[in-house]
Every structure is written in structure tokens, then in C-alpha cells.
Amino acid sequence: MSVLLETSEGDVVIDLLTEERPRSCMNFLKLCKMKMYNYCLFHDIQQNFIIQTGDTDEKGGFSIYKCLYGEQAKYFEREVVPKIKHNEKYLVSMVNNGKGFHGSQFLITCCDSADVLDGLHTVFGKVVEGDDVIDRINEAYVDEENRPYQDIRIHHTIVLHDPFDDPPQLPPPPSRSPSPPPHVLSSDRLAVGERTNLLEGLTTEEMVEYIEDKEMKANTQMLEIIGDLPHADVKPPENVLFVCKLNPVTNSDDLEIIFSRFGSILSCEVIRDWKSGDSLCYAFIEFEEVSDCEAAYFKMDNVLIDERRIHVDFSQSVSKLYWSRNTKHQGRYEDDRGDADKNRKRLHDKSDRTQNFNNKRAERVYGKHDERDSRDRDRGHNREQDRNYDRDRDRGHNREQDRNYDRDRDRGHNRERDRGYDRERDRKTDRHKDTRRERDRIDRDSNRSVDRKERKDRREDDHKPEFREISSRKREEKYRDKDNIRREKSDQKKHDIHDQKKLRKEHRESDKSYSNRKSKLEEKILNLEHKIKKHKDKKKKKAS
């Protein structure tokens, strides 16, 4: 009454409840005996809840009774009595197909209490060995559909004890375990046993090298994405040297003369500051042959040039490579050593010929004079600096023009947008006004109709004899109320007049007291002025 399941994570032994669930246990035992569960995937892993497997045909599965009685017995009815709850961990249940029937799929609980499964799925066994295997399967990484990223399968099933006799309709069991079907071999997930930890089994040096290589590839891919590299596998040219720690006075011509003894040089350039034109103390030298470049590397490192020890290394720059961004050759990169080499060499030769011609003419006119040559060279260098300065100034002027144009365009766009917004707002306010007017008109009409109806009803009531006495009484009460209101108004008016007179009298008295005080103050001021005048006159007499 036990079954051994050999999974990719380990072996699991299940004890079956043959007395309580005979149909479910017979179905499970005969499917295991016929090797139907071999290579079944654990396709639903809900962590700390259940793990589900047993889909024999990748379409939902079927029971063993289909093999005995045909297609109409593909599923069998679930067993209800006795009632067994999902109140333990590692219980095994047949999965309900949604209509109260079971096929071949089963689940194993991974929590102590799963009450939501009661009444839906039928408990027919329990895991007695291999709890750690179930826990490992429960902790597998899964996607949004609860399917593990790495396949976990049942490799083999072994029936340890079967109390049920084989029905005569049951075909004989296979003599050996079947081969894996094609869909198992062509899975889109990580295969069973495939190594997921690539650092496992490596030494410390190999791990460091692997991690650095991975980071370098990630960085190159990022540079490719932002457009700094034509593609991730690009390599720097092998015939270009990088020379640094130069003296600021060393120029390109001096370096070309020094390095030309190793072979023909295609280009030699000392990198300078774009604004000031000062040397940045490093340069790039491109040779025609790779062997010449290697010889210069071995010979010229740590050599003294213009009282400076230079450092020479192979260039790691890929600025000589460029993207072909046109639509005809989209995504193709080229080395500028093709036709560009020829053009550069032709220009280089032309400049050499021009320089030689100028030197010879200067020798004829002025004779050989190194100071004159250096002065011409400096003058040419200053002209180049002036051209660069003018070019940068024009570039900045054009940028300022573009900014002004963009600002004006945005301002016009905003004005147009504001006009449209104001137009729409006015339209909405007019619409609201119209609705308010219409609502007021409807209210007035309804009030008028109500008033008309009330007046009509009052007239009709007045003509009735039983309402005449009531109407006359109401009229008297109405007149009486009017007289009372009139009397109250007149009394109130008298009181208001009396209060006003009293207020006027008080104001008058206060004005009199104010005028008295004012006159007294004026008299005091006049007396003080008279005394001050007398005092001044006395002082003048004494002084005279």
C-alpha cells in the first residue's frame, strides 16, 4: 500500500488510505504500475501551500478507468465518505477537475492547515519519507503562473505494495521505464540537473576572472546602447601606439621624426586642448605595419624626449572606428583604414611637398636660417589657433541663434495654446449660462402654473357655501393682522425719531464742549507767544 516516487530532487514514499479511499488508491497504484507518471512535471508550486503534479498527457490527465472502460470513464467521481480534512502537512489528494471528478493529477500540502481544499479535493495518502524533498520543491523559484523556472519532474515510480488485483482489461505493464518524450527534451525552461550556479566548483582566481569578464561585457553592452561603441565585440587597432608623459613643448613633427625610424607612419597627433591649444601631454601614433608598431613599443618605452621620460603602450581607443549610420548600411561599422588611409596619406604627402617647397624658397631668399623656420612654424600654429577660435565663436553664435529661435517658437506655440484654452473656457461658460437660463425659465413656468392652480382652487372654494364663512373669518383675521402690523410699525418709527433727537442733542453738547476747549487752548497759545516776544525784546535791549 505504498509507492516510491523518484523525482529530480530526491525520493518520496507515499502511504495510501486503501480502506477509506479505494477508488482513488486503485487509480493511483495502477497509473504508477503502468508508468504513466514518468517525466510528469511539478507544474504548480504555491509556496507554503501546495505542490501539484500528475498531468500525464499535458492536457489535464486521465484516470486508469479510461484504459479499462473507454473514453466515457476518463474521470471518476470523488469519494466523500468518510470525510477527511486537510489539517496536516504532507497530505496527498486527488485534484478536482472542477466538476466533482478526478483524473490523474494529485497535490501534496505544504502547510499545517489548508481548510480551503476541504470538500473539493480528496485526501487518499500521506508522505512518510522524503519530507526534505517536498520542502526543497516548495522553495523552488517560480514565475507568475507558479511554474518553476527549472523543471522538476518525476523520473520513475515503483509500487512497493499493491493490495488490488489487476483487472483483466488492464494492459500488461511495460518491462522497462519508457524513454523521455520529445516535449521533455525540448523544454523552454532550465533542464533537470542543469547547473544554475556557474561559480560552483571554480577556484577563487577563476571566480574573480569570471566576474570581471562579466562586468566588462555588461559595460561594453551599455556603451553600445548609448552609442559610444559600434558594437560590443569591437577591438582597438593593433597598429596604434599611445604615448604619454610628454613635455608640453613636444609637438607632432618631433614625435614623427623620432618614431619614423621603426617604419612608415600614417599619422602622428599630439592631443591639445580645444580652447587654449595647449598640449595635453599625450599622443597617438599610427604605423603602417603592426610589426613596426611592436618594435617601437619595445624600444621606446621610458625613453628621454625633451627632458621627459615618456611611457609607450598600445592604444585602447576605438575612435578610429565609426558607425555607418546611413540607411543603406544600417548597423555596419567600418575601419577608417580603407579609402580614408589613402586620402590621409595623399594629404600628408601633399603637405610634405608644400612644406619642402616653402623651405626651399625661404632658403633662396633668406638663406638657411633655423630661426626663420621656427618663426614660420609658430606663425602657422597661431593661424590655426585663430581659425579654431573663430570656428568656436561662430558655433556659439549659431547656438545662441537656435536658442532664440526655439524660444520664440515655443512662445508662439504657448500663445496659440492659451488662445485655444480661453476659447474653450468661454464656450463652456456660455454653455453653463444657457443651461442656467433654461433652468430658471422652467422654474418660473412651473411656479406660475402652481400659482394659477392655487388661485383657481381658491376661487372654486369661495363659491361653495361651507367655505364662505371660513373665508370671511380668514379675511377678518387678515385685516386684524394688518392693523396690528401697521400699529407696530408706527410705534417703532416714533421710537426711532425720539432716539435720533436724543443723539443729535448729545452731539450738539459735545460740539460745544469741544469748541470751549479749543478756544481756551488758543488763548493759552496767544499768551505764550506774547510772553516769548517780550522776553526776546528784553534780551535785545540788554545786548544793545
Disulfide bonds with the S-S distance in Angstrom:
none
